[in-house]
Amino acid sequence: MIKYAANLTLLFTEWSFEDRFGAARDAGFEAVEFSFAPNMAAVDIAERLRRTGLQQVLATVPLRAGSKGLAALCGRAGDFREDFNLGLEYAVEGGSPLLHVLAGVVEQANYAVSSGQFVENMRWAIEEAARHDVKIVIEAINQMSVPGYFIRTLAGAISWTQRLEGLGLILDLYHASMERLDPLTCLARYLPQADHLQIAGYPGRYEPDVGDLNLPRILDSIDAYPYAGWVGCEYQPAIGTLEGMSWLDRFRCDLRNQ
């Protein structure tokens, strides 16, 4: 059975961040992910998780204002390590097995030099995280959403995970669809090697059943593969979080009736 995690950065925004944990639990979620916790210390996040019985399945290195990450930015290694250590603290305190590192925006003319910086930073980060049994993961971000993002394609992300030992993959079906890739094909090819999966509707990034995705086939495909990870619900509710949960309630009902 598919295991769903609520993305608290995009979902339950009707609540304060600290109250989103309880709201996610009350909506039936057993796990959460989020980009970063505003104004909450790592120990406070851990306490909130304990009180709600939720599991944190993905943490993210915090982003500086106006940044999409620093891992591939030359001359920012010190800042990268500082931010990474803070993100790792949140992962460790929250018990998250995965930590997402964002690479940043890079001009094509500087790509080769930035690649060298990325390798240096990521090898260090992978080793540091492994000391705490945390795995570093990356994802491709489509160029329409974030022009110039360093990991430009899903194929590029796969290539980096093959080049850097110990580096894991987030398979994001929204970004893949924005790349004009077929999500069912992506699942067949890459889900077995993915550490985490994220879904959202295409093209609006609303609920997964809003837009052009064949959601029943996608969910059936995920359910059919030997995938032990979580599916992160990383979408922007079209109206309200709870009002848009019918797709998830409907699928759970279908499974119960099988």
N, C-alpha and C positions, 0 to 999 in steps of 0.2 A: 504493500500500500504506500502511496506517495506521502511523504512527510513534508508539510508546509511550514515555512517560517515567515513571520510577519516582518516586513521592513519598517522599522519604527521611524525612519527618517521621512518616509513618504506616506505611510499609513497612520491612522489615528491622530492626525494633526489637530483634530478638534479638542484633544486633551493636551495638557502640559506634557513635556517629555517624560517626566518621572511617573506620570499617571498612565502613559501609553502601555506600560508593561501589564498593568492590571486589565486595561481595556483589551489588549491582545489575548490575554488568558481567558477573559470572559467571552470573547468571540470564538473560542475553541482552538486557539493556537497553542502549541506546546514548545515553540522555539521562536527566537527573534534574531534579527540582524539589524545593524544600523551603521551609518557612515561614521558618525561620531556623536558623543553625548555632550550637548552644550550645558555647561555649568554644573556638571555632575562628575565627581571624582570617581576613579575606578572602583574604590571600595564601596561607594554608594550604589554603583551599578550592580556590583556583586550582591549587595544586600537586597536590592530590589528583585534581582533574579531569584534569590533564595526565598523571599517572601511570596513570590508569585508561582514558584515551581517551574519557571521557564528556563530553557537552555539557550545560551547565546551560541550561535553556530558560525557566525562570521563577524569579525571586527575589522575596522579600517583605520589605517594610519591617518591622523587628522590632516586637514588641508589648511594651509595659510590663506588669508584673504586674497582672492583673485587667482589662486593657484589651482591646478589640477594634478598636483603632486610634484615631487622633486627628484625622483629616482634617476631620471635621465638628464637632469639639468647640470651642465658643467659649472663648476665654481660654487656649488651649493651642497657639497658633501657634508659639511658640518651641520647645516640646517636639516638636511635629510636625516642624519643620524639622531639629531635631537627629536625630530618629529616621530621618527620610527620608534624610538625608545618609549615615547609616550603612548603610541598605539599598541606597542607590545605589552605595556603595563595593563591597558584595558583588556587585551586579549587574555592575559594570564589571570587577572583578577576575576574576569567574567567567565573563565573556563572555556573560552572559544578555541577550537582546534585550528581555526584558519584566521589569517590576518591578510587583508587585501592591501597591497601597496600600489599606489598610483604613480605613474611615470612622469606625467607632465606634458606640456605642449612644447613641441620642438619644430623648428623650421627645417624644411627638407634639406637645405644647404648645409645644415649642421648635423644631419642625421648620423653620419658615420662617427663623428667625435662623441656625440651623445650616446651612441650605442656602447662605446667603450666605457663611458661613465656609468651607464646602466648596469653593465656587467660587473663592474667594480662594486657598486652599491648593493646590488642584489646578492652577490656572493657573500658579502659581509652580513646582510640582513638574514639570509637563509641560515647561515651558521648561528647567528645570535638567537634567532627564533627557535632553532632546533634544540638549544639548551633548555628550553622550556616546553618542549613537545608541541610547539606551534608550527604550522606549515604556512609558508608564504604563498599567496595566490595572486594572479594577475588576470585581467580581462581586456579584451579589445573594446574600444569605444568608437562608435561610428563617427565618421568625419563630418556628418551634417550636424550632429549634436555638439561635438567638440572639435572644431577644425584644428588640425595639427597635433592631435593627441598622439603620443609617441607610438603606442601599440595600435596601429591603424586598422588592422584586419584580424579576423579570427585565425586565419592561416598564420599571420605574424605571431599571434599569441601562442599558438601551438608550437611554432618554431622556437620561441624563447624557452618554453617548458622543456623542449628536447635538448636545447643547448645548455641550460643551467640545471644541473642535477639538484633535485629537491624542490624545484619550483613547480607549483600547482596551477590549475586552471579553473577559472569561473567561466562556465558556458552560459552566456546571457542571450536568450533567444530574441529579445527585443533588438539588441545591437546587431545580431546576426541578420535579422529580418531587414533592418535598415541598410545593411550591406547588400541586400537583395539576394541573400542566401535562403534556401528552403529550410525551414526549421526542422522538418521531419528528417531531411537528409543530415542535418547537423547532429541531431540526436543519434541517428544510426552510426555516424562516423566518430563522434567525439564524446558522447555521454559516458561510455565505459572508462574513459581516462579523465573525466571531469571530477573535480573535488567538490564543486558546488554548482547549482543550476539556478538561474533566475528567469522569471517570466514577466511579461507585461503585454498589453495589447499593442497591435501594430496597425497603423502608424502613429497613433496618438499617445501611446504609452499610458493608456487608461487601463481599466480592468481587462484581463486577458480575453474575455468574451466580447469586448468592444473593438470592432475593427475587422481586419481581414484574416486573422489567424483561424485555422481550423482547430479550435480548442479541443473538441472531443477526441480527435485523432492524436493530437499532441499529448494529451493526458493519458490516453490509452497506450501510446508509445512509451512514455516515461514509466508507466506502471509495468510494462512488459519487460523492460530491461533490468538486468541485475545491478541497479544503481542503489547504493546504500546511503547516499548523501541526502541533503535537504533541498527543497525547492523554495527559493526565496521569492516572495511576492513583492516585487520591487516595481510598483506601478503607482501612478497618481490617480486617485479616485475621481471619477468624472463628476460626481455630485457629492457624495459623502462616503466615508469609509464603510460604515455598517450598511448603508443603502446599496452599496455595490458588491456586497459579499454573496449575493445570490448564486453567482457562478460556482463558488466554492461549496456552498451548502448543497447545491444541485449535484455536484460531482460526488460528494461524500454520500449523498442519498443513493445515487446510482450504484456505488460500491456496496452499500449495505444491502441492496436489493439483488445483488448478483448471487 
